[in-house]
Every structure is written in structure tokens, then in C-alpha cells.
Amino acid sequence: MTESPWYFDMQFGDEYNKSLAAHVHPPDWRPPVPEPIYNLVVIGAGTAGLISAIGCAALGGKVALVERHLMGGDCLNVGCVPSKCLLRSSRAAAEITGAARFGLTPGVVAPADFSAVMERLRRLRAGISRNDSAHRYSRMGVHVFFGEAAFIDPNTVTVGAVTLRFKKAVIAAGARAVHPDFPGLAEAGFLTNETVFNLTELPRRIVVVGGGPIGCELAQAFSRLGSSVTIVQHIRFLPREDPEASELLAQVFKREGIRVILDARPVCVEKADGIKRVTVHTREGEQIIEADEILIGAGRQPNVEGLDLEKAGVAYDPRKGIQVDDFLRTTNREIFAAGDICMDWKFTHAADAAARIAVQNALFRGRKRLSGLNMPWCTYTDPEIAHVGLYEEDAEARGIAVDTYKVALDEVDRAVTDGETDGFVKVLVRKGSDRIVGATIVAAHAGDLISEISVAMAGRVGLKIIAEVIHPYPTQAEAIRRVAAAYNRTRLTPRVAALLKGWLKWQRRG
């Protein structure tokens, strides 16, 4: 019998978390008898690990999957699933309090509603967890082992007293939240994405350290649910996004009452009488911000510790993770890696795609390359910010001349009727052509809209063809067609226009 993970102590042991634990780390799990040797051993049962394991098992291979905490990884347990549950509730709260925009009487969202919001989160997460359950994967032929994996040589892993020998292996142990080490933080206590979803009462005031995707998503969610929120960010807001997109979201946050302090760093924290006082160094000097909770959203760090990678001949960096080539092969040619432990793209869909590459290359001597992926991503604020391909500065750095086409959402009828005019669609094409090299979409459903651009790029479909595709009216996707139409208008040069006018005059004479 294995111990239940720390997430499920008695404080959070309601019926939904007990159901979740029964799926993703059953307290009474009995490990299988190991095979003499496995075609594939997978370390980590997050997205990359689950896809790797089932990919091998579906083809009849012998596969072992090792997980030290919870199957489903961060995405199911402390990432995508719970955060999107919280975001949806917060969007509903914004619609209730802002109902006057739609000709309705505004309502009130009470702090007491927060416990029901979090109960809904736990209930939905528990239901979704069936997809990643140990019993389900066991029925599909995967040998599931819970415990700490460690290499003892280039072809062997131990999990407690169990020894697993393999022909090939995939390391998919993921990453964890990073937190700064400034005085008083540990003593005062703080939240990360790994603990924030355990809250059952709404904090009245929150300081969010970090203005990246995680910090921004949670800051807006808590603000809409009734918290007073301050974001402290040491560089520009959403630094990896298009500057226009970042600035637009900053204005939305200001309008919604979220305070954003840029070029600022926390210096120390003091706690007295239940109040956490965060001293922040800013351009104007030091400020003290009082808070009930501190939420750290300062990035991710790969889980390389404890694996004894040296014994397997696998090179790694404590900050950057496992060293892999473009085929996701490590310095041990029999061991591959995928997901957050080795990639800059720390997204669930990136881990999924990478795992498919790793399994194909590991088991069938494939030659699929990570660099061949066309990776979209989305920050799920409101409006969402989605991107694929190159930014303008990326194109400039690579010496690629581009033309930029942009349509604001306040020019799109459906966005106007929906009251969702904050945003735009921006597409970059190679100069003088319609070949798409990158796009940014800021819209309420940008994460859905970006897929049309991703498909076009993957299929080498340019703006000329997109302009000919009929888009239903009225939809916000019409903004993409309008961008394509803007490109088509540039093809109407003065010479072409003169020829067309001459043709029409000739027709009239005829």
C-alpha cells in the first residue's frame, strides 16, 4: 500500500477530493508484478507521461508508468482544470455585477459565494479525473507504480523496493512552482498554483508576485470574485506576449480595479495580527502593501532532483532541465524526455505533442523533430491572449521582413453585440506574400480562434485562401476573414485598378 499524497490531508478530505484521490492515487493501490524487462518505462504521469505510456500500450508493448504523487499531473490537479473552473466562475461573477452593460439589473457576488465556487471546482475536477485514473490505465495494459523513481544504471529504474528494467525510457517528471526567497516569506506563508485551489474562504486582499500568465489569470479571477488584488512585477506586464496585447490587458485590469506595480520587487514580508505586510521596492521608493494572502506566480522549475540522472548518463541543468536534442533524445541514447522537464513550452498541449514525438522516436527509430511543431498558446485572462508563430521582434531578429495586418474587434459586429470589443486580430506574413509566419489574437475566445491560423500555417494556406473561405455571420471569427481581406486589397495595385476600370468601361461601350 502507498501513502496518499500531501494534497489530501484531512483538511481537504471532502467527498470530491476523496473521489479524486481514489482515481489518481488510490490509497489501497496494489502494484503489479514487474515484467523482466519493459519496452518502455515512463517516469511521471502528467500529460507527457500518460500519452507516452498509452501510446506504447496501445501497440501491445510492455510499459511501466511511475508516478510519485498524482496521476494527471499539474494539468488535472493544480493547473489547467481547476484554474479554468475558477476562471469560468469569475467570468460569471463579472457578468452578474456588470449586467447593466446588457440592459439588465446588476446583481451582487458575495464573498460567501466563494466556498460554493471552490466546491464546484473540486466536484468538476474529481469527475474529469476518471480520464487519468490508475485503474483506467491499468485496464489498458499499463503497469502503474506509485513512488519515487531513481535510476541505478543506464537501463534500470527503482521505485522503492521494485526494480524496473527497460529497453527505452521517457522521463516526463514535469516541473514545479518557483518562489522567490526574500526575508519573511516562508514565515508569513504564501500560495502557489499548487496550493491556491485548496482555499475555501475568499481572501479580502491578495498580493500577486509575478505578472506572467499564471499570475494574471488568478489575479483577475480573484478580483472578480471580490478580492482586492495587487500585482507586483519586476519587468513589463506579460513579458512574453505581444506588447500591444500586454498593454491592452493592462488597461483592462486598470479598469477592473486591479492594481499593477511594474519595475518592482518584493523586499521582505512581516506578519502581525494575521496581516501580511509586503515591502516592495519600486521606482518611486519603497511601498508597504497589506494583504491577507500572497500568491506567487514566478515561473516553473524542472523536477530533476532525486532521479539520480547521473547514474543513467543523462545530462541536465537544475534550472533548464534535462538536456535533449531535437528528437527529444537525452545524452543516454536509450532515454528520451518530454514535457516541462525539458522544454521551454510549458503547456499541456505541448507536452502531449512532444510525448508523441518521443514515443515514435524511442520505439520505432523515428526522426520526428520538436522544431517541426507549430506551437500555439493562450493566456486565459478576459480577454484571452493567444499566439502562434513569430512575433514582430522575432521576425526582425531572424532577418525576415514581414507585412502586418490587424483588425480591431470593435470593427466586428459580433464582438460589438457581445460587448467584447477589447481586442484585435494581428497576422504577420512574409513581405510581399500571403504566407503566414505568426499571429496574435486578443479576444474573449482567442484560444479557440487561434486554431484557424494554426491550421492554415500547418497546411501552408495563406491569407489569399482564407479570404475566400466563407465565415458564418455574425461571429468573432469574421475578424480573421477581415484580416485576410485586408491583404487581398493590397493586391489591387494602381496598375491592376486601372486595368479593371478600363475593362469595365469597355464593357459599358459594348
C-alpha positions in Angstrom: 0.0 0.0 0.0 1.3 3.5 -0.9 0.7 6.7 1.1 -1.8 9.3 -0.2 -0.1 12.5 -1.4 0.1 15.6 0.8 -2.6 17.2 -1.1 -5.2 15.0 0.6 -4.7 15.5 4.3 -7.8 15.7 6.5 -8.2 19.5 6.0 -9.2 19.0 2.3 -10.6 15.5 2.5 -14.1 16.2 1.3 -16.1 13.8 -0.8 -14.7 15.3 -4.1 -11.1 15.2 -3.1 -11.5 11.6 -1.8 -13.0 10.7 -5.2 -10.1 12.4 -6.9 -7.6 10.6 -4.8 -9.3 7.2 -5.5 -8.7 7.8 -9.2 -5.3 9.4 -9.4 -3.5 8.0 -6.3 -5.7 5.2 -4.8 -4.7 4.7 -1.1 -5.1 0.9 -1.5 -3.3 0.6 -4.8 -1.5 -2.8 -5.2 1.3 -2.5 -7.7 1.6 -5.2 -10.4 4.3 -7.8 -10.6 7.1 -6.2 -12.7 7.9 -7.7 -16.1 11.5 -9.0 -16.6 12.1 -6.1 -19.0 9.8 -3.4 -20.4 9.7 -2.0 -23.9 9.2 1.4 -22.2 9.4 2.8 -18.7 7.8 6.2 -18.2 8.6 8.4 -15.3 5.8 10.9 -14.5 2.1 10.5 -15.1 1.3 14.0 -16.2 0.2 14.7 -19.8 3.5 13.7 -21.4 3.8 10.6 -19.3 0.2 9.5 -19.8 0.5 9.9 -23.6 3.8 8.1 -23.7 2.5 5.2 -21.7 -0.8 4.7 -23.6 1.0 5.1 -26.9 3.2 2.1 -26.2 0.4 0.0 -24.5 -2.0 0.6 -27.4 0.5 -1.1 -29.8 0.9 -4.1 -27.5 4.2 -3.0 -25.8 5.1 -3.7 -22.2 5.1 -0.4 -20.4 5.5 0.7 -16.8 4.4 4.1 -15.6 5.8 5.6 -12.4 4.2 8.5 -10.5 5.3 9.9 -7.2 2.2 12.0 -6.4 -1.0 12.3 -8.6 -1.7 10.9 -12.0 -2.9 13.6 -14.3 0.0 15.8 -13.1 -0.3 19.6 -12.7 -2.9 20.0 -15.5 -5.6 18.0 -13.8 -4.8 18.6 -10.2 -3.3 22.1 -9.8 -3.2 23.6 -13.2 -5.5 23.8 -16.3 -8.6 22.0 -14.9 -9.0 23.8 -11.6 -7.9 27.2 -12.9 -10.4 27.1 -15.7 -13.1 26.1 -13.3 -12.2 29.2 -11.2 -11.9 31.4 -14.2 -15.4 30.4 -15.5 -16.9 31.2 -12.1 -15.2 34.6 -12.1 -16.4 35.4 -15.6 -19.9 34.6 -14.5 -19.4 36.9 -11.5 -18.3 39.7 -13.8 -21.4 39.2 -16.0 -23.6 39.4 -12.9 -22.0 42.6 -11.5 -21.7 44.1 -15.0 -25.2 43.2 -16.1 -26.1 46.9 -16.7 -24.0 46.7 -19.9 -26.6 44.3 -21.3 -29.6 46.3 -20.2 -30.2 44.2 -17.1 -30.2 44.9 -13.4 -26.8 44.2 -11.9 -26.5 41.6 -9.2 -24.2 41.1 -6.2 -21.5 38.5 -5.8 -21.0 37.9 -2.1 -17.7 36.7 -0.5 -19.7 33.8 1.0 -20.3 32.5 -2.6 -16.6 31.6 -2.8 -16.9 28.4 -0.9 -19.5 27.2 -3.4 -17.2 28.2 -6.3 -14.4 26.1 -4.8 -16.8 23.2 -4.2 -17.8 23.3 -7.8 -14.1 23.3 -8.8 -13.4 20.2 -6.7 -16.5 18.4 -8.0 -15.7 19.0 -11.6 -12.0 18.1 -11.1 -13.0 14.9 -9.5 -15.3 14.0 -12.4 -12.6 14.7 -15.0 -10.0 12.7 -13.1 -11.6 9.4 -14.2 -9.8 10.0 -17.6 -6.4 9.9 -15.9 -7.1 7.2 -13.3 -4.8 4.5 -12.3 -7.5 1.8 -12.8 -8.3 3.1 -16.3 -4.6 2.9 -17.4 -4.2 -0.4 -15.7 -7.1 -1.8 -17.7 -5.4 -0.5 -20.9 -2.3 -2.6 -20.2 -0.1 -0.1 -18.4 1.7 -1.2 -15.2 1.2 1.6 -12.8 3.7 2.1 -9.9 3.4 4.8 -7.2 6.6 6.1 -5.6 9.9 7.9 -6.1 11.7 6.7 -9.3 15.5 6.7 -9.3 18.0 5.4 -11.9 20.6 2.9 -10.7 22.2 2.4 -14.1 21.6 3.4 -17.8 18.8 0.8 -18.2 17.2 0.4 -14.8 14.9 2.3 -12.5 13.9 1.6 -9.0 10.6 2.5 -7.3 11.1 1.7 -3.6 11.9 -2.0 -3.5 10.7 -2.6 -7.1 13.2 -2.8 -9.9 12.2 -1.9 -13.5 14.5 -2.8 -16.4 13.8 -1.2 -19.8 14.9 -1.1 -23.4 13.7 2.5 -23.7 12.6 5.2 -21.2 10.8 8.5 -21.3 11.3 11.0 -18.5 8.3 13.2 -18.0 8.6 14.2 -14.4 7.3 17.8 -15.1 8.1 21.0 -13.2 7.0 22.8 -10.0 6.3 26.3 -8.9 9.3 28.5 -8.2 9.1 31.0 -5.4 11.5 33.9 -4.6 13.5 33.7 -1.4 13.0 37.1 0.3 13.0 37.6 4.0 9.9 36.7 5.9 8.1 35.0 3.0 8.3 31.4 4.4 7.4 32.5 7.9 4.4 34.6 6.7 3.1 31.8 4.4 2.2 32.0 0.7 0.2 30.4 -2.0 1.3 29.0 -5.4 -0.8 27.3 -8.1 -0.2 24.1 -6.2 -2.0 25.3 -3.1 -4.3 28.1 -4.1 -7.1 25.8 -5.1 -7.3 24.5 -1.5 -8.8 27.8 -0.4 -12.3 27.7 0.9 -12.7 31.3 2.0 -12.1 34.4 -0.2 -9.0 36.4 0.8 -10.1 40.1 1.2 -6.7 41.3 -0.1 -4.2 39.5 -2.3 -0.7 40.4 -3.4 0.3 38.5 -6.6 4.0 38.3 -7.1 4.6 37.8 -10.9 2.8 39.3 -13.9 3.0 36.3 -16.2 0.2 34.1 -17.4 -0.5 32.3 -14.0 -0.3 35.5 -12.0 -2.6 37.4 -14.4 -5.2 34.7 -14.7 -5.5 34.2 -11.0 -5.3 37.9 -10.2 -8.3 38.6 -12.5 -10.3 35.7 -11.2 -9.9 36.7 -7.5 -10.6 40.3 -8.3 -13.8 39.5 -10.0 -14.9 37.2 -7.1 -14.4 40.1 -4.7 -10.7 40.3 -3.6 -8.7 43.5 -3.7 -5.7 42.5 -5.9 -2.2 44.0 -6.4 0.2 42.5 -8.9 3.9 43.1 -8.4 6.0 42.5 -11.5 9.8 43.1 -11.9 9.6 43.7 -15.7 6.9 44.6 -18.1 3.4 43.1 -17.8 3.1 39.7 -19.6 6.6 40.0 -20.9 6.4 37.1 -23.4 3.3 38.4 -25.2 2.9 40.9 -28.0 3.5 44.3 -26.4 0.2 45.6 -27.8 -1.6 42.7 -26.2 0.1 43.2 -22.9 -0.8 46.9 -22.9 -4.4 46.2 -23.8 -4.8 43.7 -20.9 -3.1 46.2 -18.5 -5.7 48.7 -19.4 -8.5 46.2 -18.8 -7.0 45.3 -15.4 -6.8 49.0 -14.5 -10.5 49.4 -15.5 -11.4 46.4 -13.3 -9.6 47.8 -10.3 -6.6 45.5 -10.3 -3.5 47.4 -9.2 -0.4 46.6 -11.2 3.0 47.8 -10.0 5.8 47.4 -12.6 9.6 47.5 -12.3 9.0 46.4 -8.7 10.4 43.7 -6.4 9.3 42.4 -3.0 11.9 43.1 -0.4 10.5 41.4 2.7 7.3 40.3 4.4 6.2 40.8 8.0 3.2 39.2 9.6 1.4 40.6 12.6 -2.2 40.1 13.8 -3.0 38.0 10.8 -2.0 40.7 8.3 0.9 40.2 5.9 2.8 43.4 5.1 4.8 43.2 1.9 7.6 45.7 1.4 8.0 46.4 -2.3 10.9 48.3 -3.9 9.6 50.5 -6.8 10.9 53.3 -8.9 9.2 55.8 -6.6 10.8 54.2 -3.5 9.6 51.5 -1.1 5.9 50.8 -0.5 4.2 48.6 2.0 1.2 46.6 0.8 -1.1 44.9 3.3 -2.5 41.5 2.3 -4.3 38.5 3.7 -2.6 36.2 1.2 0.4 36.3 -1.0 0.2 34.4 -4.3 3.5 33.5 -6.0 3.3 33.2 -9.8 7.0 33.4 -10.6 7.5 30.6 -13.1 8.4 26.9 -13.1 11.4 24.8 -12.2 12.0 21.3 -13.7 11.8 18.2 -11.3 15.2 16.8 -11.9 16.1 16.2 -8.2 16.1 12.7 -6.8 16.1 10.9 -10.2 19.8 10.1 -10.0 20.2 11.1 -13.6 23.9 10.9 -13.4 23.7 7.1 -12.9 21.8 6.9 -16.2 24.2 9.1 -18.1 21.6 11.8 -18.6 22.8 15.4 -18.6 20.7 18.1 -17.1 20.7 21.7 -15.7 18.9 22.4 -12.4 17.1 25.4 -13.9 16.7 24.4 -17.6 16.0 20.8 -17.1 17.1 17.7 -18.9 19.3 18.2 -22.0 17.6 16.9 -25.1 18.3 17.1 -28.9 15.7 18.0 -31.5 14.4 14.3 -31.4 13.9 14.6 -27.6 16.7 12.2 -27.0 18.9 12.7 -23.9 22.6 12.1 -23.6 21.7 8.4 -23.0 20.5 7.3 -26.4 18.0 4.8 -24.9 16.3 7.5 -22.8 14.1 10.3 -24.0 12.3 13.2 -22.2 9.2 15.2 -22.9 7.2 18.0 -21.3 8.0 20.6 -18.7 11.1 18.8 -17.5 13.0 19.6 -20.7 11.0 22.1 -22.8 10.6 25.9 -22.8 7.0 25.4 -23.9 5.3 24.5 -20.6 1.8 23.8 -21.9 -0.3 20.7 -21.7 -0.8 20.6 -25.4 3.0 21.0 -25.9 3.6 18.1 -23.6 1.0 16.0 -25.5 2.7 16.7 -28.9 6.2 16.2 -27.5 5.3 12.8 -26.0 4.0 11.6 -29.4 7.4 12.5 -30.9 9.3 10.9 -28.0 7.5 7.6 -28.2 7.7 7.4 -32.0 11.4 8.2 -31.9 12.1 5.9 -29.0 10.2 2.8 -30.1 10.4 3.0 -33.8 13.6 4.9 -34.5 11.5 7.7 -35.8 13.0 11.1 -36.9 10.3 13.4 -35.8 11.7 16.8 -34.6 10.5 19.1 -31.9 11.4 22.1 -34.0 8.9 20.9 -36.6 6.0 21.7 -34.3 3.9 24.8 -34.9 3.0 25.7 -31.3 0.1 27.9 -30.3 -0.6 29.0 -26.8 -3.1 31.1 -24.9 -3.3 33.1 -21.7 -6.8 32.6 -20.3 -7.5 36.1 -19.0 -10.6 38.0 -20.2 -9.9 38.9 -22.9 -7.7 35.9 -23.7 -4.4 36.4 -25.5 -3.5 33.7 -28.0 -0.4 33.4 -30.2 1.2 31.2 -32.8 4.4 31.5 -34.8 6.7 34.6 -34.7 6.3 37.9 -33.1 7.5 41.0 -35.0 10.7 41.2 -32.9 11.3 37.5 -33.6 11.0 38.1 -37.4 13.3 41.1 -37.2 15.9 39.1 -35.2 15.8 36.4 -37.9 16.1 38.8 -40.8 12.6 38.0 -42.0 10.8 41.0 -43.5 7.1 41.0 -42.7 3.9 42.8 -43.5 1.4 43.2 -40.6 -2.4 43.1 -40.9 -4.6 44.0 -38.0 -8.3 44.3 -37.3 -9.7 45.6 -34.1 -12.6 43.8 -32.5 -14.7 47.0 -32.2 -15.0 46.8 -36.0 -16.5 43.3 -35.8 -20.3 43.2 -35.4 -20.5 40.1 -33.2 -17.9 41.4 -30.8 -19.9 44.6 -30.6 -23.2 42.8 -29.8 -21.4 40.5 -27.3 -19.9 43.5 -25.5 -16.5 42.0 -26.1 -14.7 44.7 -28.1 -11.4 44.7 -26.2 -9.0 43.0 -28.6 -7.7 42.5 -32.1 -6.5 40.0 -34.6 -3.0 40.6 -35.9 -1.4 38.4 -38.6 2.2 38.6 -39.9 3.0 37.4 -43.4 6.3 37.3 -45.3 6.7 40.6 -47.0 5.2 40.7 -50.5 3.4 37.3 -50.0 0.4 35.9 -48.1 2.4 33.2 -46.2 1.6 33.5 -42.5 4.6 33.5 -40.1 2.8 34.4 -36.9 -0.4 35.7 -35.3 -1.7 37.2 -32.1 -5.4 37.3 -31.2 -6.8 39.2 -28.2 -10.4 38.3 -27.8 -12.9 36.7 -25.3 -12.3 33.3 -27.1 -8.9 33.9 -28.6 -7.8 30.4 -27.6 -10.5 28.9 -30.0 -9.9 31.5 -32.8 -6.1 30.9 -33.0 -6.7 27.3 -34.2 -7.8 28.6 -37.6 -4.4 30.3 -38.0 -2.5 27.3 -36.7 -4.2 25.0 -39.3 -3.5 27.5 -42.0 0.2 27.6 -41.1 0.4 23.8 -40.8 -1.2 23.4 -44.2 0.7 26.3 -45.8 -2.6 28.1 -46.5 -2.1 31.8 -46.9 -4.3 34.8 -46.4 -5.5 34.7 -50.0 -7.3 31.4 -49.4 -8.6 32.4 -46.0 -10.2 35.4 -47.7 -12.1 33.1 -50.0 -13.4 30.9 -47.1 -17.0 31.7 -46.1 -17.1 32.6 -42.4 -20.6 32.5 -40.7 -22.0 35.9 -39.9 -22.1 37.1 -37.2 -19.1 35.5 -35.5 -16.0 36.9 -34.0 -14.0 34.7 -36.3 -15.0 37.2 -39.0 -12.1 39.3 -37.8 -9.8 36.7 -39.3 -11.5 36.9 -42.6 -11.3 40.7 -42.5 -7.5 40.4 -41.9 -7.3 38.2 -45.0 -9.5 40.7 -47.0 -7.1 43.5 -45.9 -4.3 41.5 -47.5 -6.3 41.0 -50.7 -6.8 44.7 -51.0 -3.1 45.2 -51.2 -3.0 43.1 -54.3 -5.2 45.8 -56.1 -2.2 47.9 -57.2 -2.8 51.1 -59.1 -1.9 49.3 -62.4 -4.4 46.5 -61.7 -7.0 49.0 -60.7 -6.5 51.0 -63.9 -6.8 47.8 -66.0 -10.0 46.8 -64.2 -11.5 50.3 -64.7 -10.6 50.1 -68.4 -12.3 46.7 -68.7 -15.5 47.9 -67.1 -15.6 51.0 -69.5 -15.1 48.7 -72.5 -18.0 46.5 -71.3 -20.3 49.5 -71.0 -19.4 50.6 -74.5 -20.0 47.1 -75.7 
